């Protein structure tokens, strides 16, 4: 990569856009889907080829490269103090028929940023390490964040020993065939990590709508997910008068309408989604006897989530009684909000101002590896815009000029963390 410092001493975007785009297209060939996107699932052939290609690229750039036991790939620039490491990167796996930017942009950006710093500033005070995380999406096996959870020591082999993918391939078999194995759980997690910075596409439309090129993430939302089952009474659609019915669809739709109305009334940053509805018997001339629907609630404040879910429970019970149906409420996910490290967020903001980067302080409405690291390692995230908010889709796109701004923000942040006293 050519020198990015212009005559004013500021990072210049010239020449970088082409290199980012070329690297993304190159990496995107591993797992290219016939439908036009990328399918690179954990421990698949495409996954292995992508990790091996990244290993070769990192070695070409002079990084010290190694895999850990489960398949996380690292490229390291040793610092004067080898006991302290600044980690940056993202995940290499994709969803089925995913886009070109989710995950892999963070890896490409990190390699380019670390390579730039190495070439222009030499050896850092602290280790600089790029990581291509083995898995984040949970797209092949019913388990997410396998890569980052292994690094911080929260992965449990018992959770994956008996699981299989959609083709019946056991997790352990796939891992072994890819050349990897479980970590020794008797060993303590890494103690050298003093910061983790992840760059990611936003996967929403806030930055694009507000015409910002960089998002500085201050927190990742908490989530609660529910399955609601409404039991009415299936009956003949023609012979049962309206006043005698115990219509599960009518009851469920009343609940859903009122919950969404309330969520809109409360407004940002609360979001609530009913994403799945099942009707039984789902026949045109039968009054529905059962409805199952899901509820996904997200907010950056745990208390706000709790308060809203208390209202949810009260309202569902109220409308259940009103419609003379029976309702069960099952909460199957309860994830707390995760704040980013305030010191690193402050560093990023300061560097954005210093380098005239057009940024916005914001929260993340989606989950990321950063939330796993943040529990034990000072962590921060950077976003770049997603056109139309599209992600997990072959149409996923970010303007190269915005990709450059993201890399510039990462370079300046890593410089502050790894090179300054």
One Martini backbone bead per residue (centre of mass of N, CA, C, O) as a GRO file, in nm:
protein
  421
    1UNK     BB    1   0.097   0.035   0.021
    2UNK     BB    2   0.073   0.352   0.000
    3UNK     BB    3   0.115   0.649   0.103
    4UNK     BB    4  -0.128   0.830   0.332
    5UNK     BB    5   0.037   1.091   0.367
    6UNK     BB    6   0.002   1.411   0.348
    7UNK     BB    7   0.112   1.740   0.356
    8UNK     BB    8  -0.072   1.773   0.637
    9UNK     BB    9  -0.054   1.485   0.798
   10UNK     BB   10  -0.289   1.327   0.671
   11UNK     BB   11  -0.499   1.100   0.585
   12UNK     BB   12  -0.517   0.941   0.269
   13UNK     BB   13  -0.742   0.787   0.023
   14UNK     BB   14  -0.551   0.735  -0.184
   15UNK     BB   15  -0.546   0.396  -0.321
   16UNK     BB   16  -0.723   0.236  -0.104
   17UNK     BB   17  -0.991   0.159  -0.236
   18UNK     BB   18  -0.882  -0.048  -0.439
   19UNK     BB   19  -0.758  -0.244  -0.232
   20UNK     BB   20  -1.006  -0.315  -0.075
   21UNK     BB   21  -1.182  -0.417  -0.311
   22UNK     BB   22  -0.985  -0.635  -0.409
   23UNK     BB   23  -0.976  -0.800  -0.144
   24UNK     BB   24  -1.277  -0.863  -0.125
   25UNK     BB   25  -1.300  -1.012  -0.395
   26UNK     BB   26  -1.089  -1.225  -0.336
   27UNK     BB   27  -1.220  -1.340  -0.074
   28UNK     BB   28  -1.510  -1.389  -0.212
   29UNK     BB   29  -1.423  -1.653  -0.379
   30UNK     BB   30  -1.453  -1.794  -0.106
   31UNK     BB   31  -1.773  -1.918  -0.147
   32UNK     BB   32  -1.910  -1.882  -0.401
   33UNK     BB   33  -2.234  -1.838  -0.496
   34UNK     BB   34  -2.465  -1.913  -0.739
   35UNK     BB   35  -2.658  -1.667  -0.626
   36UNK     BB   36  -2.404  -1.433  -0.570
   37UNK     BB   37  -2.275  -1.493  -0.309
   38UNK     BB   38  -2.171  -1.611   0.020
   39UNK     BB   39  -2.055  -1.946   0.133
   40UNK     BB   40  -1.896  -1.966   0.470
   41UNK     BB   41  -1.867  -2.222   0.665
   42UNK     BB   42  -1.779  -2.381   0.923
   43UNK     BB   43  -1.530  -2.608   0.819
   44UNK     BB   44  -1.527  -2.571   0.536
   45UNK     BB   45  -1.374  -2.553   0.242
   46UNK     BB   46  -1.403  -2.246   0.207
   47UNK     BB   47  -1.298  -2.172   0.484
   48UNK     BB   48  -1.015  -2.298   0.459
   49UNK     BB   49  -0.927  -2.139   0.207
   50UNK     BB   50  -0.951  -1.858   0.333
   51UNK     BB   51  -0.753  -1.894   0.568
   52UNK     BB   52  -0.508  -1.973   0.391
   53UNK     BB   53  -0.503  -1.711   0.226
   54UNK     BB   54  -0.461  -1.522   0.466
   55UNK     BB   55  -0.200  -1.643   0.561
   56UNK     BB   56  -0.037  -1.571   0.307
   57UNK     BB   57  -0.080  -1.265   0.321
   58UNK     BB   58   0.041  -1.214   0.600
   59UNK     BB   59   0.322  -1.326   0.528
   60UNK     BB   60   0.380  -1.124   0.296
   61UNK     BB   61   0.359  -0.879   0.521
   62UNK     BB   62   0.531  -0.992   0.785
   63UNK     BB   63   0.367  -1.171   0.961
   64UNK     BB   64   0.298  -1.357   1.240
   65UNK     BB   65   0.168  -1.684   1.195
   66UNK     BB   66  -0.138  -1.837   1.346
   67UNK     BB   67  -0.303  -2.106   1.483
   68UNK     BB   68  -0.533  -2.225   1.669
   69UNK     BB   69  -0.698  -2.503   1.770
   70UNK     BB   70  -0.994  -2.402   1.624
   71UNK     BB   71  -0.906  -2.162   1.379
   72UNK     BB   72  -0.782  -1.915   1.457
   73UNK     BB   73  -0.635  -1.633   1.292
   74UNK     BB   74  -0.297  -1.493   1.318
   75UNK     BB   75  -0.137  -1.161   1.291
   76UNK     BB   76   0.193  -1.048   1.397
   77UNK     BB   77   0.330  -0.762   1.576
   78UNK     BB   78   0.588  -0.712   1.758
   79UNK     BB   79   0.665  -0.574   2.057
   80UNK     BB   80   0.844  -0.459   2.314
   81UNK     BB   81   0.582  -0.561   2.467
   82UNK     BB   82   0.476  -0.902   2.473
   83UNK     BB   83   0.242  -0.882   2.713
   84UNK     BB   84   0.093  -0.683   2.503
   85UNK     BB   85  -0.231  -0.667   2.324
   86UNK     BB   86  -0.360  -0.558   2.014
   87UNK     BB   87  -0.679  -0.632   1.890
   88UNK     BB   88  -0.789  -0.717   1.549
   89UNK     BB   89  -1.108  -0.785   1.381
   90UNK     BB   90  -1.296  -1.074   1.252
   91UNK     BB   91  -1.513  -1.268   1.066
   92UNK     BB   92  -1.513  -1.540   0.813
   93UNK     BB   93  -1.789  -1.612   0.826
   94UNK     BB   94  -2.115  -1.691   0.693
   95UNK     BB   95  -2.390  -1.681   0.557
   96UNK     BB   96  -2.618  -1.786   0.350
   97UNK     BB   97  -2.579  -1.598   0.095
   98UNK     BB   98  -2.396  -1.360   0.139
   99UNK     BB   99  -2.185  -1.100   0.168
  100UNK     BB  100  -1.882  -0.899   0.120
  101UNK     BB  101  -1.863  -0.746   0.426
  102UNK     BB  102  -1.938  -0.933   0.641
  103UNK     BB  103  -1.646  -0.946   0.838
  104UNK     BB  104  -1.421  -0.926   0.607
  105UNK     BB  105  -1.368  -0.624   0.630
  106UNK     BB  106  -1.237  -0.635   0.915
  107UNK     BB  107  -0.991  -0.795   0.816
  108UNK     BB  108  -0.884  -0.622   0.587
  109UNK     BB  109  -0.857  -0.361   0.753
  110UNK     BB  110  -0.653  -0.478   0.960
  111UNK     BB  111  -0.423  -0.552   0.773
  112UNK     BB  112  -0.384  -0.269   0.648
  113UNK     BB  113  -0.337  -0.116   0.913
  114UNK     BB  114  -0.096  -0.277   1.026
  115UNK     BB  115   0.083  -0.248   0.777
  116UNK     BB  116   0.103   0.057   0.782
  117UNK     BB  117   0.227   0.089   1.064
  118UNK     BB  118   0.478  -0.083   1.016
  119UNK     BB  119   0.594   0.087   0.775
  120UNK     BB  120   0.578   0.387   0.926
  121UNK     BB  121   0.656   0.296   1.257
  122UNK     BB  122   0.713   0.012   1.315
  123UNK     BB  123   0.765  -0.086   1.614
  124UNK     BB  124   0.575  -0.141   1.869
  125UNK     BB  125   0.509  -0.138   2.203
  126UNK     BB  126   0.275  -0.329   2.120
  127UNK     BB  127   0.107  -0.568   2.017
  128UNK     BB  128  -0.009  -0.655   1.687
  129UNK     BB  129  -0.333  -0.813   1.612
  130UNK     BB  130  -0.473  -1.021   1.371
  131UNK     BB  131  -0.812  -1.154   1.341
  132UNK     BB  132  -0.960  -1.459   1.213
  133UNK     BB  133  -1.252  -1.564   1.293
  134UNK     BB  134  -1.406  -1.864   1.275
  135UNK     BB  135  -1.688  -1.769   1.436
  136UNK     BB  136  -2.039  -1.607   1.456
  137UNK     BB  137  -2.329  -1.675   1.311
  138UNK     BB  138  -2.463  -1.976   1.326
  139UNK     BB  139  -2.516  -2.126   1.027
  140UNK     BB  140  -2.438  -2.436   1.073
  141UNK     BB  141  -2.454  -2.424   1.382
  142UNK     BB  142  -2.609  -2.416   1.711
  143UNK     BB  143  -2.366  -2.178   1.728
  144UNK     BB  144  -2.207  -1.888   1.861
  145UNK     BB  145  -1.893  -1.746   1.891
  146UNK     BB  146  -1.654  -1.956   1.876
  147UNK     BB  147  -1.402  -1.785   1.845
  148UNK     BB  148  -1.420  -1.572   2.081
  149UNK     BB  149  -1.486  -1.773   2.315
  150UNK     BB  150  -1.208  -1.913   2.302
  151UNK     BB  151  -1.029  -1.670   2.372
  152UNK     BB  152  -1.188  -1.590   2.657
  153UNK     BB  153  -1.311  -1.878   2.787
  154UNK     BB  154  -1.647  -1.946   2.724
  155UNK     BB  155  -1.618  -2.203   2.595
  156UNK     BB  156  -1.802  -2.523   2.560
  157UNK     BB  157  -1.775  -2.842   2.459
  158UNK     BB  158  -2.060  -2.948   2.551
  159UNK     BB  159  -2.222  -2.758   2.344
  160UNK     BB  160  -2.086  -2.928   2.069
  161UNK     BB  161  -2.050  -3.245   2.080
  162UNK     BB  162  -2.379  -3.308   1.982
  163UNK     BB  163  -2.378  -3.142   1.730
  164UNK     BB  164  -2.530  -3.054   1.409
  165UNK     BB  165  -2.597  -3.009   1.099
  166UNK     BB  166  -2.830  -3.004   0.833
  167UNK     BB  167  -2.666  -3.286   0.732
  168UNK     BB  168  -2.549  -3.441   1.005
  169UNK     BB  169  -2.283  -3.308   1.080
  170UNK     BB  170  -2.063  -3.316   1.310
  171UNK     BB  171  -1.879  -3.091   1.469
  172UNK     BB  172  -1.626  -3.259   1.536
  173UNK     BB  173  -1.577  -3.371   1.254
  174UNK     BB  174  -1.544  -3.101   1.105
  175UNK     BB  175  -1.307  -3.000   1.273
  176UNK     BB  176  -1.108  -3.237   1.224
  177UNK     BB  177  -1.112  -3.224   0.906
  178UNK     BB  178  -0.987  -2.920   0.923
  179UNK     BB  179  -0.750  -2.953   1.163
  180UNK     BB  180  -0.905  -2.947   1.443
  181UNK     BB  181  -0.954  -2.871   1.803
  182UNK     BB  182  -0.977  -2.867   2.116
  183UNK     BB  183  -0.920  -2.700   2.381
  184UNK     BB  184  -0.751  -2.662   2.673
  185UNK     BB  185  -0.946  -2.609   2.960
  186UNK     BB  186  -0.705  -2.592   3.177
  187UNK     BB  187  -0.637  -2.339   3.042
  188UNK     BB  188  -0.590  -2.022   3.043
  189UNK     BB  189  -0.664  -1.745   2.929
  190UNK     BB  190  -0.572  -1.480   2.789
  191UNK     BB  191  -0.352  -1.201   2.931
  192UNK     BB  192  -0.253  -0.988   2.689
  193UNK     BB  193  -0.519  -0.846   2.651
  194UNK     BB  194  -0.599  -0.475   2.621
  195UNK     BB  195  -0.744  -0.483   2.327
  196UNK     BB  196  -1.047  -0.441   2.114
  197UNK     BB  197  -1.099  -0.388   1.753
  198UNK     BB  198  -1.395  -0.345   1.552
  199UNK     BB  199  -1.481  -0.369   1.211
  200UNK     BB  200  -1.804  -0.280   1.060
  201UNK     BB  201  -2.086  -0.314   0.925
  202UNK     BB  202  -2.387  -0.194   1.022
  203UNK     BB  203  -2.675  -0.323   0.917
  204UNK     BB  204  -2.793  -0.037   0.851
  205UNK     BB  205  -2.934   0.319   0.798
  206UNK     BB  206  -2.812   0.553   0.969
  207UNK     BB  207  -2.556   0.658   0.828
  208UNK     BB  208  -2.681   0.708   0.553
  209UNK     BB  209  -2.909   0.901   0.642
  210UNK     BB  210  -2.684   1.098   0.799
  211UNK     BB  211  -2.416   1.114   0.637
  212UNK     BB  212  -2.209   0.894   0.755
  213UNK     BB  213  -1.887   0.718   0.764
  214UNK     BB  214  -1.876   0.684   1.088
  215UNK     BB  215  -1.911   0.456   1.361
  216UNK     BB  216  -1.926   0.500   1.714
  217UNK     BB  217  -1.943   0.254   1.948
  218UNK     BB  218  -2.095   0.243   2.283
  219UNK     BB  219  -2.307  -0.004   2.226
  220UNK     BB  220  -2.476  -0.315   2.285
  221UNK     BB  221  -2.751  -0.462   2.274
  222UNK     BB  222  -3.005  -0.596   2.430
  223UNK     BB  223  -3.190  -0.917   2.473
  224UNK     BB  224  -3.523  -1.046   2.414
  225UNK     BB  225  -3.680  -1.373   2.378
  226UNK     BB  226  -3.997  -1.501   2.253
  227UNK     BB  227  -4.257  -1.748   2.304
  228UNK     BB  228  -4.595  -1.745   2.194
  229UNK     BB  229  -4.887  -1.924   2.314
  230UNK     BB  230  -5.211  -1.962   2.161
  231UNK     BB  231  -5.516  -2.101   2.301
  232UNK     BB  232  -5.805  -2.206   2.163
  233UNK     BB  233  -6.071  -2.290   1.921
  234UNK     BB  234  -6.145  -2.512   1.700
  235UNK     BB  235  -6.370  -2.437   1.419
  236UNK     BB  236  -6.631  -2.367   1.236
  237UNK     BB  237  -6.659  -2.103   1.002
  238UNK     BB  238  -6.989  -2.123   0.949
  239UNK     BB  239  -7.130  -2.222   1.252
  240UNK     BB  240  -6.972  -1.996   1.419
  241UNK     BB  241  -7.030  -1.747   1.594
  242UNK     BB  242  -6.856  -1.469   1.679
  243UNK     BB  243  -6.940  -1.473   1.996
  244UNK     BB  244  -6.831  -1.799   2.027
  245UNK     BB  245  -6.536  -1.747   1.993
  246UNK     BB  246  -6.177  -1.886   2.006
  247UNK     BB  247  -5.962  -1.688   1.848
  248UNK     BB  248  -5.624  -1.699   1.809
  249UNK     BB  249  -5.575  -1.477   1.598
  250UNK     BB  250  -5.725  -1.247   1.729
  251UNK     BB  251  -5.565  -1.248   1.992
  252UNK     BB  252  -5.277  -1.222   1.874
  253UNK     BB  253  -5.325  -0.961   1.708
  254UNK     BB  254  -5.386  -0.786   1.951
  255UNK     BB  255  -5.119  -0.818   2.092
  256UNK     BB  256  -4.932  -0.724   1.863
  257UNK     BB  257  -5.046  -0.445   1.816
  258UNK     BB  258  -5.002  -0.330   2.106
  259UNK     BB  259  -4.694  -0.376   2.121
  260UNK     BB  260  -4.612  -0.209   1.872
  261UNK     BB  261  -4.746   0.052   1.955
  262UNK     BB  262  -4.578   0.090   2.213
  263UNK     BB  263  -4.296   0.087   2.083
  264UNK     BB  264  -4.346   0.340   1.911
  265UNK     BB  265  -4.409   0.529   2.145
  266UNK     BB  266  -4.129   0.501   2.288
  267UNK     BB  267  -3.895   0.441   2.104
  268UNK     BB  268  -3.596   0.526   2.078
  269UNK     BB  269  -3.398   0.233   2.116
  270UNK     BB  270  -3.645   0.073   2.090
  271UNK     BB  271  -3.712  -0.268   1.978
  272UNK     BB  272  -3.979  -0.460   1.806
  273UNK     BB  273  -4.032  -0.812   1.701
  274UNK     BB  274  -4.243  -1.000   1.481
  275UNK     BB  275  -4.107  -1.279   1.295
  276UNK     BB  276  -4.304  -1.526   1.388
  277UNK     BB  277  -4.585  -1.723   1.249
  278UNK     BB  278  -4.817  -1.973   1.371
  279UNK     BB  279  -5.087  -2.167   1.233
  280UNK     BB  280  -5.365  -2.358   1.383
  281UNK     BB  281  -5.443  -2.537   1.101
  282UNK     BB  282  -5.432  -2.355   0.842
  283UNK     BB  283  -5.744  -2.318   0.739
  284UNK     BB  284  -5.988  -2.157   0.568
  285UNK     BB  285  -6.252  -2.323   0.735
  286UNK     BB  286  -6.090  -2.265   1.019
  287UNK     BB  287  -6.068  -2.189   1.330
  288UNK     BB  288  -5.817  -2.096   1.510
  289UNK     BB  289  -5.650  -2.279   1.785
  290UNK     BB  290  -5.343  -2.183   1.712
  291UNK     BB  291  -5.070  -1.961   1.819
  292UNK     BB  292  -4.733  -1.877   1.716
  293UNK     BB  293  -4.505  -1.629   1.852
  294UNK     BB  294  -4.253  -1.388   1.822
  295UNK     BB  295  -4.020  -1.196   2.036
  296UNK     BB  296  -3.810  -0.900   1.983
  297UNK     BB  297  -3.600  -0.730   2.221
  298UNK     BB  298  -3.435  -0.396   2.218
  299UNK     BB  299  -3.169  -0.240   2.420
  300UNK     BB  300  -2.929  -0.040   2.604
  301UNK     BB  301  -3.132  -0.090   2.853
  302UNK     BB  302  -3.214  -0.314   3.085
  303UNK     BB  303  -3.453  -0.174   3.229
  304UNK     BB  304  -3.619  -0.126   2.971
  305UNK     BB  305  -3.658  -0.422   2.906
  306UNK     BB  306  -3.799  -0.503   3.165
  307UNK     BB  307  -4.036  -0.305   3.149
  308UNK     BB  308  -4.147  -0.403   2.876
  309UNK     BB  309  -4.187  -0.707   2.959
  310UNK     BB  310  -4.394  -0.647   3.176
  311UNK     BB  311  -4.603  -0.531   2.984
  312UNK     BB  312  -4.624  -0.772   2.802
  313UNK     BB  313  -4.736  -0.968   3.015
  314UNK     BB  314  -4.983  -0.806   3.097
  315UNK     BB  315  -5.118  -0.782   2.815
  316UNK     BB  316  -5.141  -1.080   2.746
  317UNK     BB  317  -5.321  -1.152   2.985
  318UNK     BB  318  -5.549  -0.957   2.921
  319UNK     BB  319  -5.616  -1.066   2.623
  320UNK     BB  320  -5.660  -1.354   2.704
  321UNK     BB  321  -5.908  -1.303   2.881
  322UNK     BB  322  -6.082  -1.147   2.673
  323UNK     BB  323  -6.061  -1.410   2.455
  324UNK     BB  324  -6.059  -1.690   2.594
  325UNK     BB  325  -5.753  -1.776   2.631
  326UNK     BB  326  -5.447  -1.950   2.624
  327UNK     BB  327  -5.120  -1.851   2.764
  328UNK     BB  328  -4.773  -1.876   2.678
  329UNK     BB  329  -4.448  -1.769   2.818
  330UNK     BB  330  -4.121  -1.786   2.651
  331UNK     BB  331  -3.801  -1.726   2.762
  332UNK     BB  332  -3.484  -1.785   2.557
  333UNK     BB  333  -3.361  -1.482   2.579
  334UNK     BB  334  -3.095  -1.310   2.792
  335UNK     BB  335  -2.927  -1.019   2.696
  336UNK     BB  336  -2.710  -0.797   2.778
  337UNK     BB  337  -2.587  -0.513   2.760
  338UNK     BB  338  -2.284  -0.371   2.590
  339UNK     BB  339  -2.031  -0.185   2.673
  340UNK     BB  340  -1.795   0.015   2.581
  341UNK     BB  341  -1.494   0.148   2.610
  342UNK     BB  342  -1.448   0.471   2.702
  343UNK     BB  343  -1.151   0.518   2.629
  344UNK     BB  344  -1.163   0.418   2.333
  345UNK     BB  345  -1.390   0.595   2.238
  346UNK     BB  346  -1.235   0.857   2.290
  347UNK     BB  347  -1.006   0.800   2.096
  348UNK     BB  348  -1.173   0.780   1.839
  349UNK     BB  349  -1.301   1.057   1.850
  350UNK     BB  350  -1.039   1.220   1.850
  351UNK     BB  351  -0.939   1.108   1.574
  352UNK     BB  352  -1.179   1.200   1.404
  353UNK     BB  353  -1.136   1.501   1.452
  354UNK     BB  354  -0.836   1.526   1.368
  355UNK     BB  355  -0.919   1.375   1.066
  356UNK     BB  356  -1.202   1.463   0.956
  357UNK     BB  357  -1.425   1.263   1.043
  358UNK     BB  358  -1.749   1.148   0.963
  359UNK     BB  359  -1.927   1.107   1.262
  360UNK     BB  360  -2.103   0.870   1.493
  361UNK     BB  361  -2.260   0.822   1.786
  362UNK     BB  362  -2.346   0.474   1.868
  363UNK     BB  363  -2.538   0.192   1.840
  364UNK     BB  364  -2.591  -0.159   1.841
  365UNK     BB  365  -2.849  -0.381   1.709
  366UNK     BB  366  -2.627  -0.594   1.687
  367UNK     BB  367  -2.436  -0.865   1.703
  368UNK     BB  368  -2.091  -0.921   1.826
  369UNK     BB  369  -1.775  -1.003   1.912
  370UNK     BB  370  -1.736  -0.756   2.099
  371UNK     BB  371  -1.931  -0.865   2.328
  372UNK     BB  372  -1.737  -1.090   2.417
  373UNK     BB  373  -1.479  -0.925   2.482
  374UNK     BB  374  -1.602  -0.698   2.679
  375UNK     BB  375  -1.610  -0.880   2.945
  376UNK     BB  376  -1.257  -0.884   2.951
  377UNK     BB  377  -1.202  -0.657   2.726
  378UNK     BB  378  -1.118  -0.375   2.599
  379UNK     BB  379  -1.378  -0.233   2.385
  380UNK     BB  380  -1.442  -0.162   2.027
  381UNK     BB  381  -1.635   0.009   1.761
  382UNK     BB  382  -1.672   0.019   1.400
  383UNK     BB  383  -1.855   0.187   1.144
  384UNK     BB  384  -2.003   0.137   0.827
  385UNK     BB  385  -2.199   0.175   0.578
  386UNK     BB  386  -2.522   0.057   0.455
  387UNK     BB  387  -2.689   0.009   0.186
  388UNK     BB  388  -3.016   0.024   0.285
  389UNK     BB  389  -2.935  -0.178   0.529
  390UNK     BB  390  -2.799  -0.419   0.391
  391UNK     BB  391  -2.778  -0.770   0.493
  392UNK     BB  392  -2.734  -1.091   0.436
  393UNK     BB  393  -2.663  -1.018   0.124
  394UNK     BB  394  -2.564  -0.978  -0.203
  395UNK     BB  395  -2.645  -0.654  -0.185
  396UNK     BB  396  -2.428  -0.579  -0.023
  397UNK     BB  397  -2.307  -0.232   0.046
  398UNK     BB  398  -2.007  -0.020   0.025
  399UNK     BB  399  -1.856   0.254  -0.017
  400UNK     BB  400  -1.524   0.299  -0.067
  401UNK     BB  401  -1.502   0.571   0.086
  402UNK     BB  402  -1.608   0.444   0.356
  403UNK     BB  403  -1.397   0.227   0.389
  404UNK     BB  404  -1.163   0.420   0.421
  405UNK     BB  405  -1.261   0.563   0.677
  406UNK     BB  406  -1.249   0.308   0.850
  407UNK     BB  407  -0.943   0.258   0.820
  408UNK     BB  408  -0.848   0.528   0.928
  409UNK     BB  409  -0.972   0.496   1.210
  410UNK     BB  410  -0.810   0.241   1.278
  411UNK     BB  411  -0.524   0.344   1.250
  412UNK     BB  412  -0.542   0.570   1.468
  413UNK     BB  413  -0.625   0.386   1.701
  414UNK     BB  414  -0.386   0.183   1.696
  415UNK     BB  415  -0.170   0.391   1.738
  416UNK     BB  416  -0.261   0.483   2.016
  417UNK     BB  417  -0.249   0.191   2.152
  418UNK     BB  418   0.055   0.084   2.040
  419UNK     BB  419   0.256   0.365   2.036
  420UNK     BB  420   0.169   0.493   2.293
  421UNK     BB  421   0.231   0.583   2.634
   0.00000   0.00000   0.00000
